[in-house]
Amino acid sequence: MAKDAKDSYLVGLIGSGIGPSLSPALHEREADRQGLRYVYRLIDIDALGIPPEAVGDLVRAAGDLGFDGLNITHPCKQLVIEHLDALAPQAEALGAVNTVVFEDGRAVGHNTDVTGFAASFARGLPDVPLERVVQLGAGGAGVAVAHAMLTLGAERVTVVDALSERAAGLAGALNRHFGAGRAAAATPDRLAQLLGSADGVVHATPTGMAAHPGLPFPGELLHPGLWVAEVVYRPLETELLRAARAVGCAVLDGGGMAVFQAADAFRLFTGREPDSVRMLADIAEMAGVAESSAGKAV
């Protein structure tokens, strides 16, 4: 049966601490507008008391239970790969999956984080300088965001991660894909020096999420010449963005990435075209703000 011949879908999200996620409402609202029966379930490994390495068991169970697809988030985007039957080219290039589609008894991995972040950044920070970009985080989301930044034209991305081998691995992969010298790795103790001369910083760690509050680095390292792009979207206004606004930085919250990656995943699950403008309005409303900065620079 062709995807667009169906009118009923069962999908879910696997991750850690995902109780506050807006993904179910984002997907279900858009499905309602399109006249679809669409159920989106949260599968929280913390609530289930199981380790991230159990993601393979969860994917197999979802397939057996008739799920049409899954979204995958921290900390399972890389761990899930070995449990899939095939990868779309972009997911294979990144080594990270955030969307799994069940088709004909096979689980196929995709990555909509790259296109989601790129669309949000191009919409929200279209004219900022991109010569020297610092990125915090080299996990599943960080891999996608770094690819997006270099695709958008960043001259050089320096990846900072608490796990030095992970930062080095991502930088090496980026240089092989985009060309030598486009990426470098650094340890957190170099952040002050790096941010002092950077055009912008992309934050791609879980810090600042509802389940992981706080700042990813000392606020005094921010300065007005720095733009700040956030991946975290719940809350939309993270502590990092509040601190950045206070010193006059141009900022981009994570709402746009959340919407555009969700729209791409919705398309993969259903074969139908979502309305991302309506979905941006949805996330603004659900986040409880009168006028959203989702996907917009302020």
C-alpha positions in Angstrom: 0.0 0.0 0.0 1.4 3.4 -0.9 2.0 5.7 2.1 -0.5 8.3 1.0 -3.2 5.6 0.7 -3.3 5.3 4.4 -5.2 7.5 6.8 -4.0 6.0 10.2 -0.5 6.1 11.6 1.2 5.0 14.8 4.6 6.5 15.5 6.8 7.2 18.6 9.9 8.8 20.1 12.7 6.9 21.8 15.0 8.8 24.1 16.0 9.8 27.6 14.0 12.3 29.7 11.6 13.1 26.9 8.5 13.7 29.0 8.4 17.4 28.1 8.8 16.7 24.3 6.6 18.7 22.0 7.0 16.2 19.2 3.8 14.3 19.9 1.7 17.5 19.7 3.6 18.9 16.7 2.9 15.7 14.7 -0.6 15.1 15.9 -1.8 18.7 15.3 -0.6 18.7 11.7 -2.1 15.2 11.1 -5.4 16.4 12.5 -5.4 19.3 10.0 -4.8 16.8 7.2 -7.6 14.5 8.4 -5.4 11.7 9.5 -5.7 9.4 12.5 -2.2 9.8 14.0 -1.0 8.5 17.4 2.5 9.6 18.6 3.8 7.7 21.7 6.7 8.6 24.0 9.1 5.7 24.8 11.3 7.1 27.6 14.1 4.8 28.5 14.4 6.6 31.9 10.8 5.9 32.7 11.3 2.3 31.5 14.5 1.9 33.6 16.5 0.5 30.7 19.9 1.6 29.2 20.4 3.4 25.9 21.9 0.2 24.5 18.4 -1.4 24.7 17.3 0.8 21.8 17.5 -2.1 19.4 15.0 -4.1 21.4 12.6 -1.1 21.4 12.9 -0.7 17.7 12.2 -4.4 17.1 9.2 -4.3 19.4 7.8 -1.2 17.7 8.1 -3.0 14.3 6.4 -6.1 15.7 3.6 -3.9 17.1 2.9 -2.3 13.8 4.4 1.1 14.3 4.9 3.1 11.0 8.0 4.9 12.3 10.0 6.2 15.2 11.9 9.4 16.0 15.2 8.8 17.9 16.7 11.3 20.2 19.5 11.6 22.8 21.3 9.4 23.7 20.3 6.8 21.0 20.9 8.4 17.6 24.2 6.6 17.0 23.5 3.4 19.1 20.4 2.6 17.0 22.3 2.3 13.7 23.5 -1.3 14.2 19.9 -2.4 14.7 18.5 -1.1 11.4 18.2 -2.9 8.1 19.3 0.0 5.9 20.3 3.7 6.1 19.4 6.6 3.8 22.5 8.2 2.3 22.5 11.2 4.6 22.1 9.1 7.8 25.0 6.9 6.6 27.2 9.8 5.9 26.5 11.3 9.4 26.6 8.0 11.3 23.5 9.2 13.2 19.8 8.5 12.9 16.8 10.5 14.2 14.0 8.9 12.2 13.2 5.3 11.5 10.7 4.3 8.9 9.2 0.7 8.9 8.5 -0.5 5.4 7.9 -4.0 4.1 9.3 -5.5 7.2 12.5 -3.4 7.2 13.6 -0.6 9.5 15.3 2.2 7.5 17.2 5.0 9.2 17.1 8.6 8.1 18.4 11.9 9.5 16.2 15.0 9.3 18.3 17.0 11.8 20.7 18.2 9.1 17.9 19.6 6.9 15.9 20.8 9.9 18.8 22.8 11.4 19.9 24.2 8.0 16.4 25.4 7.2 16.0 27.0 10.6 19.4 28.7 10.5 18.9 30.0 7.0 15.6 31.5 8.0 16.6 32.9 11.3 20.2 34.0 11.0 20.6 34.6 7.2 23.3 37.3 7.2 25.6 36.4 10.1 29.3 35.9 9.4 30.4 32.3 9.2 34.2 32.4 9.0 34.9 31.0 12.5 32.2 28.9 14.2 32.5 27.1 17.5 30.2 24.1 18.2 29.6 22.6 21.6 28.7 18.9 21.3 29.8 16.1 19.1 27.0 13.6 19.8 24.1 12.6 17.5 22.7 16.1 17.2 26.1 17.7 17.0 27.1 15.5 14.0 24.0 16.7 12.1 24.5 20.4 13.1 28.1 20.4 12.1 27.3 19.0 8.7 24.6 21.6 8.3 26.9 24.5 9.2 29.5 23.5 6.7 26.8 22.9 4.1 25.6 26.5 4.8 29.0 27.8 4.0 30.9 28.0 7.3 34.6 28.3 6.5 35.7 26.5 9.7 33.9 24.7 12.5 35.8 23.9 15.7 34.1 21.1 17.6 34.3 21.1 21.4 33.3 18.1 23.4 34.0 16.8 26.9 35.0 13.6 25.2 38.1 14.6 23.2 38.1 11.5 21.1 34.5 12.1 20.1 35.3 15.7 19.0 38.4 14.5 17.1 36.4 11.8 15.4 33.7 14.2 14.2 36.3 16.8 13.0 38.1 14.1 11.1 34.9 12.9 9.4 34.0 16.5 8.5 37.4 17.1 6.9 37.1 13.9 4.9 33.6 14.9 3.7 34.0 18.7 3.2 37.8 19.0 2.6 40.9 19.4 4.7 41.0 22.3 7.2 37.2 22.8 7.4 36.9 21.4 10.9 39.0 21.1 14.0 38.6 19.6 17.5 39.2 21.2 20.8 38.8 20.6 24.5 36.5 22.6 26.8 39.4 24.4 28.5 40.0 26.3 25.2 36.5 27.7 25.0 37.5 31.2 26.4 40.1 31.6 23.7 37.9 30.2 20.9 34.8 32.2 21.7 36.8 35.4 22.0 37.6 35.3 18.3 34.6 33.4 17.0 31.8 34.7 14.8 29.3 32.4 16.4 28.6 29.4 18.6 26.2 26.5 18.1 25.1 24.7 21.2 24.4 21.0 20.5 24.4 19.3 23.9 21.5 18.4 26.2 22.4 21.1 28.7 19.5 23.6 29.1 16.8 21.0 28.4 14.1 20.7 31.0 15.7 17.6 32.3 19.3 19.0 32.2 19.1 22.7 33.3 22.0 25.1 33.3 24.5 26.8 31.1 26.8 24.8 28.9 29.7 27.2 29.5 30.3 30.3 31.7 28.1 33.2 30.7 31.0 35.7 30.9 32.4 34.1 27.7 29.6 35.6 25.7 30.2 38.9 24.0 28.0 41.1 21.6 30.0 40.2 18.5 28.9 36.6 18.9 25.8 35.0 17.4 24.4 32.1 19.4 22.3 29.2 17.9 20.6 26.7 20.2 19.5 23.2 19.5 17.5 22.7 22.7 13.9 23.7 22.2 12.2 22.8 25.4 12.3 25.3 26.9 12.6 27.6 23.9 14.2 30.3 26.1 17.2 28.4 27.6 19.5 29.9 30.1 22.1 30.2 27.4 19.8 32.3 25.2 18.7 34.5 28.1 22.4 35.2 28.9 23.2 35.8 25.2 20.3 38.2 24.8 21.4 40.1 27.9 24.8 40.9 26.3 23.4 41.8 22.9 24.1 38.6 20.9 21.9 37.7 17.9 20.3 34.4 18.9 18.4 31.5 17.3 16.4 29.2 19.5 15.9 25.5 18.9 12.2 25.8 17.9 12.8 26.1 14.2 15.0 23.1 14.0 12.4 21.1 16.0 9.7 22.1 13.6 11.6 21.6 10.3 13.1 18.2 11.3 9.6 17.2 12.5 8.1 18.3 9.2 10.7 16.2 7.3 9.9 13.2 9.5 6.2 13.6 9.1 6.7 13.5 5.3 8.8 10.3 5.6 6.1 8.7 7.8 3.1 9.6 5.8 4.2 10.6 2.3 2.2 13.8 2.8 3.4 17.4 2.7 3.3 19.2 6.1 2.8 22.9 6.5 5.9 24.1 8.4 4.5 27.6 8.8 1.5 26.2 10.7 3.8 24.0 12.7 6.0 27.0 13.7 2.9 28.7 15.0 2.0 25.5 16.9 5.4 25.3 18.7 5.1 29.0 19.6 1.7 28.4 21.1 2.7 25.2 22.9 5.8 26.9 24.4 3.5 29.4 25.9 4.9 32.5 24.4 2.9 35.3 22.8 5.3 35.9 19.9 7.7 33.1 19.2 11.3 33.5 18.3 11.2 29.9 16.9 13.3 30.0 13.8 13.8 33.8 13.9 16.7 35.9 15.0 16.0 38.6 17.6 
